[in-house]
């Protein structure tokens, strides 16, 4: 749903020029929700990191620890310790399977397995999120001979058929993040085929199915070119009777989650209204897997109202995962950052999220997690280093690369030094 700047936000490189690094304010200066603890739906968050970087359109994917990270467990534990036990783990198909038909990459699969096993040990329910926007190496699934539905279904079967999570009721399969620029009718056919493929191997896991058009709740009924999810008569049948429809919703004017400002206090709950009604009419269960805003008062009101809307409609919602936490998110640079660092807890958590959690908060003051150190991309004084971003819509950093690397087009939002 983050129509123009989502990929830049996802890879964690969004910088807010009006901020001063290290100047994160005190929560006491911002609005505080009067909500009370609710246990009506599952509560959680996306733990970001493995999806960072480019789409691997070049011959080799970037090295672990340079362009992306699997150091997620400390960030996940911080939230499970506080009662938020639905954790969404995004990763790239291209890294997990670098060529069609090949076995899954042993290193990537081992990293995912380790994270999932650890988080399950913390009492979490984990969503495996294929974070690919309806594409493989930039090619639209089902609309290109370079990414067929057969390729996609074979990958999903291999992914799901792993001993750690096959048939595990606490591991849900998110088949795709935010498909965009494709007919909703085409995408829904692809999604149905993906669900059928997963069931064909006997898997009983809950399957999470997104809509097209960036999966935006606000545009669920949008007409034009077959893009509208509701208007394309989206109907899902599941032999396992164990699926949910997901949607995303941000609070700024273009619904991208990239602005500090939010439209108004009720933008999120109003945007969810039509989607909620659609779920009820169809008899489906829903899940809001990305939403959020900055710590400005209007955004805090919007966050509070959105969570309350989900809780109040628990007949059609399984729960939600906020966006996002993870060790490469930073409070002083990332609008949506919910990662506590340097002993500071995000204002959104302190003033709103914590009020809704179905758990007793820890008696000790929250302490920021200390993940295992991993190298971050290094940037030269005037040009970006290998693997770093060097251009794209909204990019305000260097547009050159240190020698011998070249600034290479990945997509409209992301150029990278390769």
C-alpha positions as CSV (number, residue, x, y, z in Angstrom):
1,X,0.0,0.0,0.0
2,X,3.0,2.3,0.4
3,X,2.6,3.3,-3.2
4,X,5.6,5.5,-3.9
5,X,8.2,5.0,-1.2
6,X,7.5,1.6,0.3
7,X,10.6,-0.2,-0.9
8,X,12.8,2.6,0.4
9,X,11.1,2.3,3.7
10,X,11.3,-1.4,3.8
11,X,15.1,-1.5,3.3
12,X,15.4,0.9,6.2
13,X,17.2,3.7,4.5
14,X,14.6,6.5,4.8
15,X,16.1,9.6,6.4
16,X,14.0,12.4,7.8
17,X,15.9,15.6,7.0
18,X,14.1,17.6,9.6
19,X,15.3,15.4,12.4
20,X,18.5,15.9,14.3
21,X,20.3,12.6,15.1
22,X,20.2,11.8,18.8
23,X,17.4,14.2,19.5
24,X,14.6,11.7,20.1
25,X,12.1,13.4,22.5
26,X,10.6,12.3,25.8
27,X,7.4,10.4,25.7
28,X,6.0,12.7,28.5
29,X,5.5,15.4,25.9
30,X,3.1,13.5,23.8
31,X,-0.5,12.3,24.0
32,X,-1.1,9.1,26.0
33,X,-3.9,6.6,25.3
34,X,-6.4,5.7,28.0
35,X,-7.1,2.3,26.4
36,X,-7.1,-0.7,28.7
37,X,-5.6,-4.2,28.2
38,X,-7.4,-6.3,25.5
39,X,-7.2,-10.0,24.9
40,X,-9.6,-10.1,22.0
41,X,-7.0,-10.6,19.2
42,X,-3.4,-11.6,18.7
43,X,-1.0,-8.7,19.1
44,X,2.5,-8.5,17.5
45,X,5.0,-6.8,15.2
46,X,7.1,-7.3,12.1
47,X,10.8,-8.0,13.0
48,X,12.6,-6.6,10.0
49,X,16.1,-7.2,8.6
50,X,16.3,-10.3,6.2
51,X,14.3,-8.4,3.5
52,X,16.7,-5.4,3.4
53,X,18.8,-4.8,0.3
54,X,18.2,-5.3,-3.4
55,X,16.2,-7.9,-5.2
56,X,19.3,-9.9,-6.3
57,X,18.9,-9.1,-10.0
58,X,22.7,-9.4,-10.4
59,X,24.5,-12.8,-10.4
60,X,25.1,-13.0,-6.7
61,X,23.0,-11.8,-3.7
62,X,24.6,-9.5,-1.2
63,X,26.5,-11.0,1.7
64,X,24.7,-11.6,5.0
65,X,25.5,-8.8,7.5
66,X,26.3,-6.3,4.8
67,X,23.0,-5.5,3.1
68,X,20.7,-7.5,5.4
69,X,20.6,-9.2,8.8
70,X,19.1,-12.2,10.5
71,X,19.9,-10.9,14.0
72,X,16.3,-10.8,15.0
73,X,15.8,-12.8,18.1
74,X,16.7,-10.0,20.7
75,X,14.2,-7.6,19.0
76,X,11.6,-10.3,19.0
77,X,12.2,-11.3,22.6
78,X,11.7,-7.7,23.7
79,X,8.2,-7.8,22.4
80,X,7.3,-11.4,23.4
81,X,8.4,-10.6,27.0
82,X,5.8,-7.8,27.0
83,X,3.0,-10.0,25.7
84,X,3.2,-9.3,21.9
85,X,3.6,-12.8,20.6
86,X,2.6,-12.6,16.9
87,X,5.9,-12.0,15.1
88,X,6.2,-11.5,11.3
89,X,9.6,-12.4,9.7
90,X,10.1,-11.0,6.2
91,X,12.7,-12.4,3.8
92,X,13.5,-12.5,0.1
93,X,12.6,-15.4,-2.2
94,X,15.7,-14.7,-4.4
95,X,18.0,-15.3,-1.5
96,X,16.1,-18.4,-0.2
97,X,16.1,-19.9,-3.7
98,X,18.5,-18.3,-6.2
99,X,17.4,-20.3,-9.2
100,X,14.1,-21.9,-10.0
101,X,13.8,-25.6,-9.2
102,X,17.0,-25.5,-7.0
103,X,17.0,-26.7,-3.4
104,X,16.6,-23.9,-0.9
105,X,19.8,-22.0,0.0
106,X,21.3,-23.9,3.0
107,X,22.6,-20.7,4.7
108,X,19.4,-18.7,4.3
109,X,17.2,-21.6,5.4
110,X,19.4,-22.3,8.4
111,X,19.2,-18.7,9.4
112,X,15.4,-18.7,9.1
113,X,15.1,-22.0,10.9
114,X,17.2,-20.7,13.8
115,X,15.2,-17.5,14.2
116,X,11.8,-19.4,14.0
117,X,12.9,-22.0,16.5
118,X,14.1,-19.4,18.9
119,X,11.0,-17.3,18.7
120,X,8.8,-20.3,19.1
121,X,10.7,-21.0,22.2
122,X,9.7,-17.6,23.5
123,X,6.0,-18.6,23.0
124,X,5.5,-16.7,19.8
125,X,3.4,-17.4,16.8
126,X,5.6,-16.7,13.7
127,X,4.5,-15.6,10.3
128,X,6.9,-16.5,7.5
129,X,6.6,-13.5,5.1
130,X,7.8,-13.9,1.5
131,X,8.6,-10.2,1.0
132,X,8.7,-9.9,-2.8
133,X,5.9,-7.6,-3.9
134,X,4.5,-10.2,-6.3
135,X,7.8,-10.6,-8.2
136,X,10.9,-12.7,-8.5
137,X,14.0,-10.7,-9.6
138,X,11.7,-8.0,-10.8
139,X,9.5,-10.2,-12.9
140,X,5.8,-10.3,-12.1
141,X,4.6,-13.7,-11.0
142,X,2.1,-15.2,-13.4
143,X,2.6,-12.4,-15.9
144,X,6.2,-13.3,-17.1
145,X,7.8,-16.4,-18.4
146,X,10.7,-15.5,-16.0
147,X,8.5,-16.0,-13.0
148,X,5.7,-18.5,-13.6
149,X,3.0,-19.6,-11.2
150,X,4.6,-23.1,-11.3
151,X,8.0,-21.6,-10.2
152,X,6.2,-19.8,-7.4
153,X,4.2,-22.8,-6.2
154,X,7.2,-25.1,-6.3
155,X,9.1,-22.6,-4.1
156,X,6.2,-22.4,-1.6
157,X,6.0,-26.1,-1.3
158,X,9.7,-26.4,-0.7
159,X,9.5,-23.6,1.9
160,X,6.6,-25.0,3.8
161,X,7.8,-28.6,3.7
162,X,10.4,-28.1,6.5
163,X,10.3,-30.2,9.7
164,X,10.6,-27.1,12.0
165,X,7.3,-25.7,10.9
166,X,5.4,-28.1,8.7
167,X,1.9,-28.5,10.3
168,X,2.9,-26.3,13.2
169,X,-0.1,-24.4,14.3
170,X,2.2,-21.6,15.6
171,X,3.8,-21.0,12.2
172,X,1.7,-19.2,9.6
173,X,2.7,-18.9,5.9
174,X,2.5,-15.4,4.5
175,X,2.6,-16.2,0.8
176,X,3.5,-12.7,-0.5
177,X,4.0,-9.1,0.7
178,X,2.3,-6.3,-1.2
179,X,1.7,-7.4,-4.8
180,X,1.4,-4.3,-7.0
181,X,1.0,-3.1,-10.6
182,X,-0.9,-6.2,-11.5
183,X,-4.5,-7.1,-12.1
184,X,-6.3,-8.1,-8.9
185,X,-8.0,-10.8,-10.8
186,X,-4.7,-12.2,-11.9
187,X,-3.2,-12.0,-8.5
188,X,-6.1,-13.6,-6.8
189,X,-5.9,-16.6,-9.2
190,X,-2.2,-16.8,-8.4
191,X,-2.9,-16.7,-4.6
192,X,-5.5,-19.4,-4.9
193,X,-3.0,-21.6,-6.8
194,X,-0.4,-20.9,-4.1
195,X,-2.8,-22.0,-1.4
196,X,-3.7,-25.1,-3.4
197,X,0.0,-26.0,-3.8
198,X,0.6,-25.7,-0.1
199,X,-2.3,-27.9,0.7
200,X,-1.2,-30.4,-2.0
201,X,1.7,-31.5,0.2
202,X,-0.7,-32.0,3.2
203,X,0.4,-28.9,5.1
204,X,-2.2,-27.7,7.6
205,X,-0.5,-24.4,8.5
206,X,-2.6,-21.2,8.5
207,X,-2.0,-19.4,5.2
208,X,-2.1,-15.6,5.0
209,X,-3.2,-14.2,1.7
210,X,-2.7,-10.5,0.6
211,X,-4.7,-8.5,-1.9
212,X,-3.2,-6.7,-4.9
213,X,-2.6,-2.9,-5.1
214,X,0.0,-2.9,-2.4
215,X,-2.5,-4.7,-0.1
216,X,-3.9,-1.4,1.0
217,X,-7.1,-1.6,3.1
218,X,-7.9,2.0,2.1
219,X,-8.0,1.0,-1.6
220,X,-9.8,-2.4,-1.2
221,X,-12.7,-1.1,-3.2
222,X,-10.7,1.0,-5.7
223,X,-11.8,0.5,-9.3
224,X,-9.8,0.6,-12.5
225,X,-8.0,-1.9,-14.7
226,X,-9.1,-4.9,-12.5
227,X,-7.0,-3.6,-9.6
228,X,-9.7,-3.4,-7.0
229,X,-9.6,-6.4,-4.6
230,X,-13.2,-6.3,-3.5
231,X,-14.5,-5.5,-7.0
232,X,-12.7,-8.4,-8.6
233,X,-14.9,-10.7,-6.6
234,X,-12.0,-12.1,-4.7
235,X,-13.1,-15.6,-3.5
236,X,-10.7,-18.0,-1.8
237,X,-11.5,-21.6,-1.1
238,X,-9.3,-23.7,1.2
239,X,-9.5,-27.4,1.6
240,X,-7.8,-27.0,5.0
241,X,-10.2,-24.2,6.0
242,X,-7.3,-22.4,7.7
243,X,-6.5,-19.1,6.0
244,X,-6.8,-15.3,6.6
245,X,-6.8,-12.3,4.3
246,X,-4.2,-9.6,5.2
247,X,-4.1,-5.9,4.6
248,X,-1.8,-3.0,5.4
249,X,-2.7,0.6,6.4
250,X,-0.5,3.6,7.1
251,X,-1.7,7.0,8.3
252,X,0.0,9.7,6.1
253,X,-1.5,11.3,3.1
254,X,-0.3,8.8,0.5
255,X,-0.6,5.8,2.9
256,X,3.2,5.1,2.5
257,X,4.3,5.3,6.1
258,X,7.1,7.7,5.1
259,X,5.9,11.0,6.6
260,X,6.0,12.2,10.1
261,X,2.5,13.7,9.7
262,X,-0.7,11.8,9.7
263,X,-4.0,12.8,8.0
264,X,-6.1,12.9,11.2
265,X,-6.9,11.0,14.4
266,X,-9.2,8.5,12.7
267,X,-7.5,7.9,9.3
268,X,-6.6,4.3,10.1
269,X,-9.9,3.1,11.6
270,X,-11.8,4.8,8.8
271,X,-9.6,3.3,6.2
272,X,-10.1,-0.2,7.7
273,X,-13.9,0.2,7.8
274,X,-14.7,-1.0,4.3
275,X,-12.2,-3.9,4.5
276,X,-13.7,-4.9,7.9
277,X,-17.2,-5.0,6.3
278,X,-16.0,-6.9,3.3
279,X,-14.4,-9.6,5.6
280,X,-17.7,-9.9,7.4
281,X,-19.7,-10.2,4.2
282,X,-17.4,-12.8,2.8
283,X,-17.2,-14.7,6.0
284,X,-13.4,-14.4,6.1
285,X,-11.0,-13.8,8.9
286,X,-8.5,-10.9,8.5
287,X,-5.1,-9.8,9.7
288,X,-3.6,-6.3,9.6
289,X,0.1,-7.1,9.1
290,X,1.6,-3.6,8.6
291,X,0.4,-0.3,10.0
292,X,1.8,2.6,12.0
293,X,2.8,6.2,12.1
294,X,5.2,8.6,13.8
295,X,5.1,9.7,17.5
296,X,3.3,13.0,16.6
297,X,0.1,13.3,18.6
298,X,-2.2,12.9,15.5
299,X,-0.4,9.7,14.6
300,X,-0.6,8.4,18.2
301,X,-4.4,9.0,18.1
302,X,-4.6,7.2,14.7
303,X,-2.6,4.3,16.1
304,X,-4.8,4.0,19.1
305,X,-8.0,4.2,17.1
306,X,-6.7,1.6,14.6
307,X,-5.8,-0.9,17.3
308,X,-9.2,-0.3,19.0
309,X,-11.0,-0.9,15.7
310,X,-9.2,-4.3,15.2
311,X,-9.9,-5.3,18.8
312,X,-13.6,-4.2,18.6
313,X,-14.1,-6.4,15.4
314,X,-12.5,-9.6,16.7
315,X,-15.3,-11.6,15.0
316,X,-13.4,-10.9,11.7
317,X,-9.8,-10.2,12.9
318,X,-7.3,-12.7,14.1
319,X,-5.0,-9.9,15.2
320,X,-2.3,-7.5,13.9
321,X,1.5,-7.0,13.5
322,X,2.7,-3.4,13.7
323,X,5.5,-2.2,11.5
324,X,8.3,-2.5,12.6
325,X,11.2,-3.4,14.9
326,X,14.7,-4.8,14.2
327,X,18.3,-3.9,14.9
328,X,18.8,-1.9,11.8
329,X,15.9,0.5,12.5
330,X,16.8,3.7,14.4
331,X,14.6,6.0,16.5
332,X,16.2,9.1,15.2
333,X,16.0,8.3,11.5
334,X,13.1,5.9,10.8
335,X,9.5,7.2,11.0
336,X,8.0,3.8,11.9
337,X,10.8,2.6,14.2
338,X,9.5,0.6,17.1
339,X,12.9,-0.8,18.0
340,X,14.1,0.3,21.5
341,X,17.7,1.4,21.4
342,X,20.2,3.0,23.7
343,X,17.9,2.5,26.7
344,X,15.1,4.5,25.0
345,X,11.6,2.9,24.4
346,X,9.7,4.2,21.3
347,X,7.0,6.7,22.2
348,X,4.4,4.8,20.2
349,X,5.0,1.8,22.4
350,X,5.0,3.7,25.7
351,X,2.0,5.9,25.0
352,X,-0.3,3.7,23.0
353,X,0.8,0.1,22.2
354,X,1.5,-0.9,25.8
355,X,-1.9,0.2,26.9
356,X,-3.6,-2.4,24.7
357,X,-1.3,-5.5,25.3
358,X,-3.0,-8.6,26.8
359,X,-0.3,-9.0,29.4
360,X,1.2,-7.5,32.6
361,X,4.1,-5.2,31.7
362,X,7.4,-6.1,33.3
363,X,8.1,-4.4,36.6
364,X,11.6,-3.4,35.6
365,X,12.1,-0.5,33.3
366,X,12.3,-1.6,29.6
367,X,15.9,-2.1,28.5
368,X,16.9,-2.1,24.9
369,X,17.9,-5.5,23.5
370,X,21.6,-6.0,22.6
371,X,21.7,-8.1,19.4
372,X,24.8,-9.8,18.2
373,X,26.9,-7.3,16.3
374,X,26.8,-7.4,12.5
375,X,28.6,-5.1,10.1
376,X,26.4,-2.5,8.6
377,X,27.0,-1.1,5.1
378,X,29.8,1.4,5.0
379,X,29.5,4.6,3.1
380,X,32.4,6.7,1.9
381,X,32.7,10.4,2.7
382,X,31.1,11.4,-0.6
383,X,30.0,8.2,-2.4
384,X,28.1,5.0,-1.4
385,X,30.0,1.8,-0.7
386,X,29.5,-1.6,-2.3
387,X,25.9,-2.9,-1.7
388,X,24.7,0.5,-0.4
389,X,21.9,2.6,-1.9
390,X,22.8,5.3,-4.4
391,X,19.5,6.5,-5.9
392,X,15.8,6.0,-6.3
393,X,12.6,8.0,-5.8
394,X,13.0,10.2,-2.7
395,X,16.6,9.2,-2.1
396,X,18.6,12.1,-0.6
397,X,22.0,10.5,-0.2
398,X,25.0,10.0,-2.5
399,X,24.3,9.2,-6.1
400,X,27.8,7.9,-6.9
401,X,29.7,4.8,-5.8
402,X,33.2,4.2,-4.5
403,X,35.5,2.7,-7.1
404,X,35.2,0.2,-8.8
405,X,31.4,-0.1,-8.2
406,X,28.6,1.4,-10.4
407,X,25.3,2.8,-9.3
408,X,22.9,0.2,-10.8
409,X,19.1,0.3,-11.3
410,X,17.2,-2.1,-9.2
411,X,13.7,-0.5,-9.4
412,X,12.3,3.0,-9.4
413,X,12.8,3.3,-5.6
414,X,16.2,1.7,-5.3
415,X,19.6,1.9,-7.1
416,X,22.5,0.1,-5.6
417,X,26.3,0.1,-5.8
418,X,27.3,-3.1,-7.6
